[in-house]
Amino acid sequence: MSKYKDKETGTIVSWNAKWVSWAHTFVAYTAFLSALSVGIYLHYHKIVQNEFYGYPDEWFPSVSSTIGDRYPERSFFMLFIALTSGPRFALVALWYLLTAKPGSALPKFVAGVGIFRTLTCGGWTYVTSTDDHDWHDIFMISYLVATIPWTVGCIALSPPNAKAIKYRKYFASAFFGMIPFMIYFFIQHKIHRVAGAYTTYAFFEWSLILFDVAFDAVTALDFDTFEIVVRDVKGVSKGVNVSSEPTAVVEKEKEKITAGIFDAKFSWPELFDTAAEVYHGFVFWSMLTSLGIVIWYFPLWHMGISGYEAFVMSTIAPLLLGIKPLRSFIIQNLRLCHFLSLAGLLAWQVRDPAYRLSTVGFGVAMSCLSWTATLYSESVHEARLESRILAWIVGLVMSSAVKFAWKTNNPIWPIMNGANGGYNGTGLILAVLAMMRFTRKAPLNTGAAADDKQNGSSLLAALGVGGLFFGLHSLLSDTSTMILWVWEGYPVRGPLSGPHGWFTIAAMTAGLLTGIRHPRFVSTWSVYGVGCIGAAILTLYHNWFGYLGALTIAFYLTAVAPPILTAASKRSPAITFGLGFFIYNLMVLFHVWVVAYAFVPGGPFVREHTDWIMVTMVLLIGAGVFNLTWVNSSRHKTREHPTRSRHRKYHTLGLGLVNIFFIAAAFRRFPSNDHKPYHEDSRIITAGIWTIHFSLDNDMYSSEYRMRDLIKELEIDVIGLLESDLQRIIMGNRDTTQFLAEDLGMYVDYGPGPNKHTWGAALLSKFPIVNSTHHLLPSPVGELAPAIHATLDAYGELVDVFVFHSGQEEDPEDRRLQSEYLSKLMGSSPRPSILLSYLVTKPLQGNYNTYVSETSGMHDVDPSDWDRWCEYILYKHLQRVGYARVSRSTITDTELQVAKFVVPKSNAEKAQVADMDGNSEARNRRVREHEVPQGWRFPSLLRGEGVRGHRYHVFDEPWYYKPSWADE
């Protein structure tokens, strides 16, 4: 009952609203703890059991196993969760009544999120993963994502109650602080199968429950001023401060926690302006990052310089702004120029590769020209200029997040379409709408910038722009790029692209916000030095320490971007951006030359010198910093304009939404399969080798979906992919292995990273990869030859797999040295082994006899197959039972070779396989398909004409092998 004695006449009953909070807290905790108690009492060993381990390795149950399908735990949980819903809805309603202010939209938004969270909680409670796994995950992810705006919104709306704000800050920090640790131990359990990891994960999972409910329990401190009649007895909803702390101090604390995002008055037009600007920035980066891919198609098929590489210079279109009449015309017609730039998005409809490249090149040229002219025209208005620059960089962050969600492809690239995951039509419609909104304001400056006589140098600004854009594009246009720079194989000792990619986005976000709020600070030489150290660590080190350098350079590049671009916008645009993009282009070519040195003029001079690229990049940015220090020395600090403060908050909100989108995508990409091989009962390993031509098909479209379908249809357990390193500007900074591994349920070793200067070698496996090492084989003249030596746990036996791409036909000495190196490497393993390779030799001749030799101990998959030159499969200490060659269709320029092996189990089987090592006749005894067990056979759908252009070719059917003793 109420403690107040002055109730109005006629009031029958009243009680303090804080009891709603306490009721919610009590019933919610009871729901979980009653299920936990009953579960431990009745089914302890069952609920601590998971798919890999049980008691005593795992000894504490997870939340999901506790409240899941077992009776009566599930019933206890559902009963009390149902009882929780009443206080829960009341809590949300009371919070809205407490915080609602005239003209304020935030309380309505937070209340809507609160209701949405309550409904999604019911979703994952009453739709278990057993009932419907996908919908259970959708409800759970939606609940977790909605927790972010609910938490931040509640803190922003908190009444001036210092105690409540303090507890909210503590519980929110604890909640979100648990998530990285929970994800880490889930990966240790799910991917690395570490005993006991799921128990540790369970403790973090239970902590989330405790902190989540505790955060809402803090409302009891605020509801203490409400009586349910309902009447505001202390006037908190009118803004009265009932705390001992001054209102200004409390409000400052709230602003610090929420970064001031919610201080500005909400405006729908400004929100739409920001959305349009950011999406238009996203379109710019989408077109720029696609240009390299469509250029790369041509030298790839010409095996050398084709002439189409000249389109890389599309970006220097801002040089046209040096012609004053033309500059005036462009600025007066910015809407037309921005509209024409969208031709780059329409290119996916152009079927002819050369015309498609021309369309993309035109779009990129117009986009660079239009954006430069826009920044120049806005340069006389600090707030509008900053808003455009923010949108440009937030567009890059959005591009990286979208690529993560699409597993390193961009759905509006011209190499995408409806068949391979593209959303080109939708993207184009949104781009047109965003462009119309983006260009609705008239340009402010059509002639010389008012600030043209400021201190500084256009040349230094151009150098800074060139280095900055190269750094942003080469390192930050995909979140997995720098992670693969520091990748060294198994066991995992560093970050992974899926669970840890958000750290890169977080560093970019923090850097951009710092650069906007403290431009003078990030323009200092001391901060520049920190960025240089980060670049050096990324270049020289691997694993987590190397990734620390990656996060440092990510933070620095986005932090220094606003001041560099601001200074460049106030100088001659033809020099700062025209010349700047030219320097950027030279860096892009340098970036390609270090790996393509065998095919380009002057290539040997820069061979394998990524370190030179990084040094050049930071020196160019250093020139931009020198220009900034020059400019800042003569400029006095001015008061911040209110308009600038408003647009900053909208862009900060946009950054927050991009981060939430990324986190939601990361949850959807969590591994949900257990990587089982196709034929466990037969102990079969189906192994393949495929040169995938950088995941571009013959028609210049991304080929991952088509590759996945064929690999799945052939039931391949282990596959080596060659020409698989796509983490360069010219290839779109992509990673095909992420898509294939996640879609097919396979472990993946990317192989030597993009900073190792190879064309790539990757391994995907249904079997756990126990250990893997990367090798760069001797290549004194030609291209580097990458190799992976991996040890797999196949049916309880350790099996070694080697993936290898040798040098070119034109470099015989390279190939001889490589054959000797690899032969010794294979010979060093006493275990059963498989080589999946690209050897460039004829069967039974030359280097073939080094690979297949007593030194290596390896056997050819079929010595009688004379029609080979590139791809070979070798093996030892395994029973080879099948071999097939499958046509490529239009996916790539090379066939897919596949072989089947039986892993011997008993000592007797191992002895029989060992006996065959010296008996080629028994080893190579060929039989008909009906003579082998069903589990040994290749799929029949590829016989005859096959499917989608794929069929068994060369000998038109699979070959099968069976020694005579196997008939007994």
KAZI-V39475 format. One record per residue. N is the residue number from 1. RES is the residue in one letter. D_LAST is the distance of its C-alpha to the last C-alpha in Angstrom with 2 decimals. Layout:
n & res & d_last
N & RES & D_LAST
N & RES & D_LAST
This chain:
n & res & d_last
1 & M & 87.70
2 & S & 89.56
3 & K & 91.41
4 & Y & 93.98
5 & K & 97.33
6 & D & 98.62
7 & K & 96.55
8 & E & 98.26
9 & T & 99.99
10 & G & 97.71
11 & T & 94.49
12 & I & 92.80
13 & V & 89.82
14 & S & 88.43
15 & W & 85.96
16 & N & 84.98
17 & A & 82.21
18 & K & 80.43
19 & W & 79.05
20 & V & 76.95
21 & S & 75.22
22 & W & 74.83
23 & A & 73.50
24 & H & 70.94
25 & T & 69.89
26 & F & 69.70
27 & V & 67.71
28 & A & 65.29
29 & Y & 64.54
30 & T & 64.27
31 & A & 61.63
32 & F & 59.30
33 & L & 60.18
34 & S & 60.00
35 & A & 56.49
36 & L & 55.54
37 & S & 57.12
38 & V & 55.59
39 & G & 52.14
40 & I & 52.22
41 & Y & 53.53
42 & L & 51.05
43 & H & 47.86
44 & Y & 48.08
45 & H & 44.42
46 & K & 43.37
47 & I & 45.90
48 & V & 45.18
49 & Q & 41.45
50 & N & 40.29
51 & E & 37.02
52 & F & 36.28
53 & Y & 38.20
54 & G & 40.10
55 & Y & 42.54
56 & P & 43.55
57 & D & 42.60
58 & E & 44.41
59 & W & 47.45
60 & F & 49.82
61 & P & 49.16
62 & S & 49.87
63 & V & 52.45
64 & S & 49.95
65 & S & 47.81
66 & T & 51.04
67 & I & 52.66
68 & G & 49.50
69 & D & 47.97
70 & R & 48.39
71 & Y & 51.08
72 & P & 53.82
73 & E & 53.91
74 & R & 53.71
75 & S & 56.53
76 & F & 58.78
77 & F & 58.28
78 & M & 58.91
79 & L & 61.99
80 & F & 63.68
81 & I & 62.75
82 & A & 64.40
83 & L & 67.45
84 & T & 67.43
85 & S & 67.92
86 & G & 71.56
87 & P & 72.76
88 & R & 70.61
89 & F & 72.33
90 & A & 75.67
91 & L & 74.98
92 & V & 74.28
93 & A & 77.42
94 & L & 79.62
95 & W & 78.39
96 & Y & 79.37
97 & L & 82.79
98 & L & 83.31
99 & T & 82.45
100 & A & 83.60
101 & K & 86.43
102 & P & 88.34
103 & G & 86.82
104 & S & 83.70
105 & A & 80.35
106 & L & 78.16
107 & P & 78.64
108 & K & 77.54
109 & F & 74.44
110 & V & 73.52
111 & A & 74.11
112 & G & 71.85
113 & V & 69.11
114 & G & 69.65
115 & I & 69.20
116 & F & 66.13
117 & R & 64.56
118 & T & 65.31
119 & L & 63.65
120 & T & 60.52
121 & C & 60.32
122 & G & 60.23
123 & G & 57.52
124 & W & 55.01
125 & T & 56.05
126 & Y & 55.51
127 & V & 52.67
128 & T & 49.89
129 & S & 46.88
130 & T & 44.84
131 & D & 47.29
132 & D & 47.33
133 & H & 46.11
134 & D & 48.00
135 & W & 51.34
136 & H & 51.11
137 & D & 50.74
138 & I & 53.55
139 & F & 55.91
140 & M & 55.04
141 & I & 55.47
142 & S & 58.68
143 & Y & 60.03
144 & L & 59.36
145 & V & 60.82
146 & A & 63.87
147 & T & 64.42
148 & I & 65.57
149 & P & 68.58
150 & W & 69.36
151 & T & 69.57
152 & V & 71.52
153 & G & 73.73
154 & C & 74.63
155 & I & 75.62
156 & A & 77.67
157 & L & 79.44
158 & S & 80.04
159 & P & 83.64
160 & P & 85.55
161 & N & 84.15
162 & A & 83.11
163 & K & 81.23
164 & A & 79.08
165 & I & 78.35
166 & K & 77.35
167 & Y & 74.86
168 & R & 73.43
169 & K & 72.93
170 & Y & 71.20
171 & F & 68.85
172 & A & 68.02
173 & S & 67.30
174 & A & 65.10
175 & F & 63.19
176 & F & 62.44
177 & G & 61.94
178 & M & 59.03
179 & I & 57.08
180 & P & 55.86
181 & F & 54.63
182 & M & 52.92
183 & I & 51.14
184 & Y & 50.15
185 & F & 48.50
186 & F & 46.81
187 & I & 45.22
188 & Q & 44.25
189 & H & 42.49
190 & K & 41.03
191 & I & 40.03
192 & H & 39.78
193 & R & 38.66
194 & V & 41.10
195 & A & 41.22
196 & G & 44.67
197 & A & 45.75
198 & Y & 45.81
199 & T & 48.22
200 & T & 50.55
201 & Y & 50.24
202 & A & 51.21
203 & F & 54.42
204 & F & 55.48
205 & E & 54.63
206 & W & 56.82
207 & S & 59.52
208 & L & 59.71
209 & I & 60.44
210 & L & 63.13
211 & F & 64.83
212 & D & 64.63
213 & V & 66.43
214 & A & 68.80
215 & F & 69.87
216 & D & 71.05
217 & A & 72.65
218 & V & 75.13
219 & T & 76.86
220 & A & 78.51
221 & L & 80.77
222 & D & 81.89
223 & F & 82.11
224 & D & 84.50
225 & T & 87.22
226 & F & 86.32
227 & E & 87.34
228 & I & 85.64
229 & V & 88.55
230 & V & 87.56
231 & R & 90.28
232 & D & 90.21
233 & V & 92.30
234 & K & 92.30
235 & G & 92.05
236 & V & 88.85
237 & S & 87.92
238 & K & 91.22
239 & G & 90.17
240 & V & 92.16
241 & N & 90.88
242 & V & 90.57
243 & S & 89.04
244 & S & 90.93
245 & E & 89.52
246 & P & 91.50
247 & T & 90.05
248 & A & 89.78
249 & V & 87.66
250 & V & 85.29
251 & E & 85.01
252 & K & 84.29
253 & E & 81.43
254 & K & 79.97
255 & E & 80.30
256 & K & 78.56
257 & I & 75.54
258 & T & 75.24
259 & A & 76.30
260 & G & 79.20
261 & I & 77.09
262 & F & 78.81
263 & D & 82.38
264 & A & 83.24
265 & K & 84.34
266 & F & 81.61
267 & S & 82.11
268 & W & 79.87
269 & P & 81.16
270 & E & 80.38
271 & L & 76.93
272 & F & 76.25
273 & D & 77.71
274 & T & 75.35
275 & A & 72.29
276 & A & 73.31
277 & E & 73.91
278 & V & 70.59
279 & Y & 68.64
280 & H & 70.55
281 & G & 69.62
282 & F & 65.99
283 & V & 66.31
284 & F & 67.76
285 & W & 64.87
286 & S & 62.33
287 & M & 63.85
288 & L & 64.31
289 & T & 60.72
290 & S & 59.45
291 & L & 61.48
292 & G & 59.27
293 & I & 56.10
294 & V & 57.60
295 & I & 59.07
296 & W & 55.76
297 & Y & 54.10
298 & F & 56.14
299 & P & 55.63
300 & L & 51.95
301 & W & 51.69
302 & H & 54.25
303 & M & 52.53
304 & G & 56.02
305 & I & 59.48
306 & S & 60.08
307 & G & 63.68
308 & Y & 62.84
309 & E & 62.88
310 & A & 66.65
311 & F & 66.17
312 & V & 65.63
313 & M & 69.43
314 & S & 69.84
315 & T & 70.73
316 & I & 73.94
317 & A & 75.74
318 & P & 78.09
319 & L & 79.88
320 & L & 81.57
321 & L & 83.47
322 & G & 85.52
323 & I & 87.41
324 & K & 89.94
325 & P & 90.57
326 & L & 86.85
327 & R & 86.29
328 & S & 88.99
329 & F & 87.49
330 & I & 83.98
331 & I & 85.28
332 & Q & 87.42
333 & N & 84.38
334 & L & 81.63
335 & R & 80.31
336 & L & 79.78
337 & C & 78.07
338 & H & 75.71
339 & F & 74.98
340 & L & 74.13
341 & S & 71.77
342 & L & 69.52
343 & A & 68.49
344 & G & 65.71
345 & L & 64.20
346 & L & 64.55
347 & A & 62.54
348 & W & 59.23
349 & Q & 60.55
350 & V & 61.08
351 & R & 58.05
352 & D & 58.94
353 & P & 57.91
354 & A & 61.08
355 & Y & 63.36
356 & R & 61.51
357 & L & 62.07
358 & S & 65.73
359 & T & 66.09
360 & V & 64.60
361 & G & 66.76
362 & F & 69.86
363 & G & 69.00
364 & V & 68.51
365 & A & 71.74
366 & M & 73.71
367 & S & 72.21
368 & C & 73.13
369 & L & 76.56
370 & S & 77.15
371 & W & 76.10
372 & T & 78.21
373 & A & 81.19
374 & T & 80.75
375 & L & 80.77
376 & Y & 83.76
377 & S & 85.66
378 & E & 85.02
379 & S & 85.92
380 & V & 89.48
381 & H & 88.25
382 & E & 86.35
383 & A & 84.78
384 & R & 83.56
385 & L & 82.23
386 & E & 80.33
387 & S & 78.89
388 & R & 77.54
389 & I & 76.06
390 & L & 74.46
391 & A & 72.91
392 & W & 71.57
393 & I & 69.75
394 & V & 68.68
395 & G & 67.23
396 & L & 65.02
397 & V & 63.89
398 & M & 63.17
399 & S & 61.23
400 & S & 59.01
401 & A & 58.50
402 & V & 57.66
403 & K & 55.16
404 & F & 53.51
405 & A & 53.32
406 & W & 51.73
407 & K & 49.33
408 & T & 51.42
409 & N & 52.40
410 & N & 55.90
411 & P & 56.00
412 & I & 59.13
413 & W & 58.00
414 & P & 58.15
415 & I & 54.41
416 & M & 53.74
417 & N & 53.90
418 & G & 53.01
419 & A & 49.38
420 & N & 48.68
421 & G & 50.72
422 & G & 54.23
423 & Y & 57.42
424 & N & 59.66
425 & G & 61.98
426 & T & 62.63
427 & G & 63.19
428 & L & 65.66
429 & I & 67.69
430 & L & 67.98
431 & A & 68.92
432 & V & 71.77
433 & L & 73.11
434 & A & 72.88
435 & M & 74.59
436 & M & 77.46
437 & R & 78.01
438 & F & 77.60
439 & T & 80.32
440 & R & 82.82
441 & K & 85.21
442 & A & 87.52
443 & P & 87.16
444 & L & 89.60
445 & N & 90.02
446 & T & 90.30
447 & G & 91.95
448 & A & 91.92
449 & A & 90.59
450 & A & 93.34
451 & D & 91.69
452 & D & 91.37
453 & K & 93.81
454 & Q & 91.99
455 & N & 90.95
456 & G & 87.61
457 & S & 86.00
458 & S & 84.22
459 & L & 82.26
460 & L & 81.05
461 & A & 80.16
462 & A & 78.14
463 & L & 76.21
464 & G & 75.46
465 & V & 74.33
466 & G & 71.99
467 & G & 70.35
468 & L & 70.22
469 & F & 68.55
470 & F & 65.97
471 & G & 65.15
472 & L & 64.98
473 & H & 62.79
474 & S & 60.40
475 & L & 59.87
476 & L & 60.73
477 & S & 59.74
478 & D & 56.31
479 & T & 55.72
480 & S & 52.38
481 & T & 53.80
482 & M & 55.14
483 & I & 52.28
484 & L & 49.94
485 & W & 52.44
486 & V & 51.80
487 & W & 48.01
488 & E & 46.00
489 & G & 42.50
490 & Y & 40.62
491 & P & 41.44
492 & V & 44.26
493 & R & 47.61
494 & G & 49.87
495 & P & 50.62
496 & L & 48.23
497 & S & 49.35
498 & G & 48.85
499 & P & 50.41
500 & H & 52.90
501 & G & 54.25
502 & W & 57.18
503 & F & 58.56
504 & T & 59.36
505 & I & 61.06
506 & A & 62.99
507 & A & 64.17
508 & M & 65.28
509 & T & 67.09
510 & A & 68.84
511 & G & 69.82
512 & L & 71.32
513 & L & 73.31
514 & T & 74.60
515 & G & 75.60
516 & I & 77.54
517 & R & 79.34
518 & H & 79.99
519 & P & 80.14
520 & R & 82.46
521 & F & 80.27
522 & V & 77.07
523 & S & 79.17
524 & T & 80.03
525 & W & 78.76
526 & S & 77.38
527 & V & 75.01
528 & Y & 74.16
529 & G & 73.24
530 & V & 70.86
531 & G & 69.20
532 & C & 68.89
533 & I & 67.28
534 & G & 64.76
535 & A & 63.91
536 & A & 63.52
537 & I & 61.22
538 & L & 59.04
539 & T & 58.87
540 & L & 58.25
541 & Y & 56.18
542 & H & 52.98
543 & N & 51.66
544 & W & 54.26
545 & F & 57.11
546 & G & 56.64
547 & Y & 56.59
548 & L & 59.86
549 & G & 61.34
550 & A & 59.89
551 & L & 61.63
552 & T & 64.82
553 & I & 64.96
554 & A & 64.06
555 & F & 67.00
556 & Y & 69.31
557 & L & 68.59
558 & T & 69.31
559 & A & 72.27
560 & V & 74.00
561 & A & 73.31
562 & P & 76.27
563 & P & 78.97
564 & I & 77.73
565 & L & 77.54
566 & T & 80.89
567 & A & 82.63
568 & A & 81.08
569 & S & 82.21
570 & K & 85.82
571 & R & 85.92
572 & S & 85.70
573 & P & 82.47
574 & A & 82.02
575 & I & 81.75
576 & T & 80.09
577 & F & 77.38
578 & G & 77.49
579 & L & 77.29
580 & G & 75.13
581 & F & 72.44
582 & F & 72.72
583 & I & 72.00
584 & Y & 69.11
585 & N & 67.75
586 & L & 68.06
587 & M & 66.07
588 & V & 63.37
589 & L & 63.11
590 & F & 63.13
591 & H & 60.33
592 & V & 58.25
593 & W & 59.35
594 & V & 57.85
595 & V & 54.30
596 & A & 54.94
597 & Y & 56.87
598 & A & 54.87
599 & F & 56.04
600 & V & 59.66
601 & P & 62.91
602 & G & 63.81
603 & G & 60.43
604 & P & 59.89
605 & F & 63.09
606 & V & 61.71
607 & R & 58.05
608 & E & 56.34
609 & H & 59.66
610 & T & 59.20
611 & D & 61.51
612 & W & 64.26
613 & I & 63.71
614 & M & 64.15
615 & V & 67.24
616 & T & 68.75
617 & M & 68.10
618 & V & 69.86
619 & L & 72.71
620 & L & 73.27
621 & I & 73.32
622 & G & 75.65
623 & A & 78.05
624 & G & 78.03
625 & V & 78.76
626 & F & 81.61
627 & N & 83.03
628 & L & 82.75
629 & T & 84.61
630 & W & 87.28
631 & V & 87.60
632 & N & 87.58
633 & S & 90.27
634 & S & 92.81
635 & R & 91.71
636 & H & 92.98
637 & K & 90.81
638 & T & 91.74
639 & R & 91.51
640 & E & 88.47
641 & H & 89.28
642 & P & 88.34
643 & T & 86.57
644 & R & 84.27
645 & S & 83.48
646 & R & 82.54
647 & H & 80.16
648 & R & 78.49
649 & K & 77.67
650 & Y & 76.19
651 & H & 74.01
652 & T & 73.00
653 & L & 72.02
654 & G & 70.04
655 & L & 68.21
656 & G & 67.47
657 & L & 66.00
658 & V & 63.80
659 & N & 62.53
660 & I & 61.89
661 & F & 60.02
662 & F & 57.86
663 & I & 57.11
664 & A & 56.22
665 & A & 53.85
666 & A & 52.29
667 & F & 51.66
668 & R & 50.00
669 & R & 47.76
670 & F & 46.57
671 & P & 42.75
672 & S & 41.65
673 & N & 37.85
674 & D & 35.25
675 & H & 33.32
676 & K & 29.92
677 & P & 27.06
678 & Y & 25.87
679 & H & 22.23
680 & E & 22.26
681 & D & 19.43
682 & S & 16.99
683 & R & 18.71
684 & I & 19.59
685 & I & 22.60
686 & T & 24.16
687 & A & 26.70
688 & G & 29.56
689 & I & 32.61
690 & W & 35.83
691 & T & 39.35
692 & I & 41.43
693 & H & 44.84
694 & F & 46.67
695 & S & 45.87
696 & L & 48.34
697 & D & 47.17
698 & N & 48.70
699 & D & 51.47
700 & M & 52.50
701 & Y & 51.08
702 & S & 49.02
703 & S & 45.32
704 & E & 43.74
705 & Y & 43.19
706 & R & 41.48
707 & M & 39.22
708 & R & 38.32
709 & D & 37.42
710 & L & 35.01
711 & I & 33.34
712 & K & 32.94
713 & E & 31.60
714 & L & 28.91
715 & E & 27.96
716 & I & 28.44
717 & D & 28.08
718 & V & 29.59
719 & I & 32.05
720 & G & 34.46
721 & L & 37.80
722 & L & 40.17
723 & E & 43.89
724 & S & 43.93
725 & D & 47.08
726 & L & 49.72
727 & Q & 52.07
728 & R & 55.04
729 & I & 58.10
730 & I & 57.09
731 & M & 53.79
732 & G & 55.28
733 & N & 54.15
734 & R & 50.97
735 & D & 47.50
736 & T & 44.75
737 & T & 42.22
738 & Q & 44.15
739 & F & 43.79
740 & L & 40.11
741 & A & 39.17
742 & E & 41.18
743 & D & 40.25
744 & L & 36.49
745 & G & 36.31
746 & M & 35.38
747 & Y & 36.66
748 & V & 38.59
749 & D & 39.81
750 & Y & 42.60
751 & G & 42.42
752 & P & 45.57
753 & G & 48.57
754 & P & 51.19
755 & N & 53.43
756 & K & 50.87
757 & H & 51.77
758 & T & 48.38
759 & W & 47.19
760 & G & 44.58
761 & A & 40.91
762 & A & 39.45
763 & L & 36.21
764 & L & 35.16
765 & S & 32.28
766 & K & 30.92
767 & F & 30.03
768 & P & 32.94
769 & I & 34.44
770 & V & 34.98
771 & N & 36.94
772 & S & 38.04
773 & T & 40.43
774 & H & 42.18
775 & H & 42.90
776 & L & 45.43
777 & L & 44.36
778 & P & 47.00
779 & S & 48.98
780 & P & 52.29
781 & V & 53.28
782 & G & 51.30
783 & E & 49.92
784 & L & 48.20
785 & A & 44.42
786 & P & 43.00
787 & A & 39.70
788 & I & 38.06
789 & H & 35.81
790 & A & 34.34
791 & T & 32.05
792 & L & 30.20
793 & D & 28.86
794 & A & 25.52
795 & Y & 23.80
796 & G & 25.50
797 & E & 24.55
798 & L & 27.26
799 & V & 26.50
800 & D & 29.23
801 & V & 30.29
802 & F & 32.92
803 & V & 35.09
804 & F & 37.39
805 & H & 40.02
806 & S & 41.36
807 & G & 44.87
808 & Q & 46.36
809 & E & 46.07
810 & E & 49.78
811 & D & 49.18
812 & P & 47.00
813 & E & 48.08
814 & D & 47.11
815 & R & 43.62
816 & R & 43.25
817 & L & 44.33
818 & Q & 42.09
819 & S & 38.98
820 & E & 39.79
821 & Y & 40.43
822 & L & 37.25
823 & S & 35.10
824 & K & 36.54
825 & L & 36.18
826 & M & 32.45
827 & G & 32.05
828 & S & 33.89
829 & S & 31.06
830 & P & 28.28
831 & R & 26.47
832 & P & 23.89
833 & S & 26.17
834 & I & 26.82
835 & L & 29.84
836 & L & 31.44
837 & S & 34.27
838 & Y & 37.04
839 & L & 37.27
840 & V & 39.69
841 & T & 38.20
842 & K & 36.53
843 & P & 32.89
844 & L & 32.63
845 & Q & 36.41
846 & G & 38.90
847 & N & 38.07
848 & Y & 34.49
849 & N & 33.85
850 & T & 35.33
851 & Y & 33.17
852 & V & 29.98
853 & S & 30.72
854 & E & 30.16
855 & T & 32.86
856 & S & 31.07
857 & G & 27.49
858 & M & 26.63
859 & H & 24.50
860 & D & 25.60
861 & V & 23.69
862 & D & 23.74
863 & P & 25.98
864 & S & 26.31
865 & D & 28.18
866 & W & 31.63
867 & D & 33.77
868 & R & 34.20
869 & W & 37.18
870 & C & 37.44
871 & E & 34.37
872 & Y & 31.25
873 & I & 28.22
874 & L & 26.83
875 & Y & 24.32
876 & K & 22.89
877 & H & 20.50
878 & L & 18.72
879 & Q & 15.68
880 & R & 17.58
881 & V & 16.03
882 & G & 19.24
883 & Y & 22.74
884 & A & 25.83
885 & R & 29.54
886 & V & 31.95
887 & S & 35.56
888 & R & 38.30
889 & S & 40.73
890 & T & 44.11
891 & I & 43.00
892 & T & 43.05
893 & D & 42.98
894 & T & 39.36
895 & E & 36.00
896 & L & 33.39
897 & Q & 30.15
898 & V & 27.09
899 & A & 23.63
900 & K & 20.79
901 & F & 19.08
902 & V & 16.68
903 & V & 18.36
904 & P & 16.13
905 & K & 17.10
906 & S & 16.16
907 & N & 17.12
908 & A & 13.63
909 & E & 12.76
910 & K & 16.15
911 & A & 15.63
912 & Q & 12.58
913 & V & 14.84
914 & A & 17.72
915 & D & 16.14
916 & M & 15.89
917 & D & 19.63
918 & G & 20.54
919 & N & 18.09
920 & S & 19.35
921 & E & 17.48
922 & A & 14.01
923 & R & 15.72
924 & N & 17.42
925 & R & 14.90
926 & R & 16.21
927 & V & 14.80
928 & R & 16.78
929 & E & 17.49
930 & H & 16.12
931 & E & 12.55
932 & V & 12.76
933 & P & 13.61
934 & Q & 17.34
935 & G & 18.13
936 & W & 17.14
937 & R & 19.54
938 & F & 23.13
939 & P & 25.97
940 & S & 26.90
941 & L & 30.66
942 & L & 30.95
943 & R & 29.83
944 & G & 32.66
945 & E & 36.00
946 & G & 34.53
947 & V & 36.98
948 & R & 40.19
949 & G & 39.65
950 & H & 36.14
951 & R & 33.30
952 & Y & 30.31
953 & H & 32.15
954 & V & 32.05
955 & F & 28.86
956 & D & 29.55
957 & E & 26.17
958 & P & 23.55
959 & W & 20.99
960 & Y & 17.33
961 & Y & 14.87
962 & K & 11.15
963 & P & 9.88
964 & S & 7.46
965 & W & 5.48
966 & A & 5.46
967 & D & 3.77
968 & E & 0.00
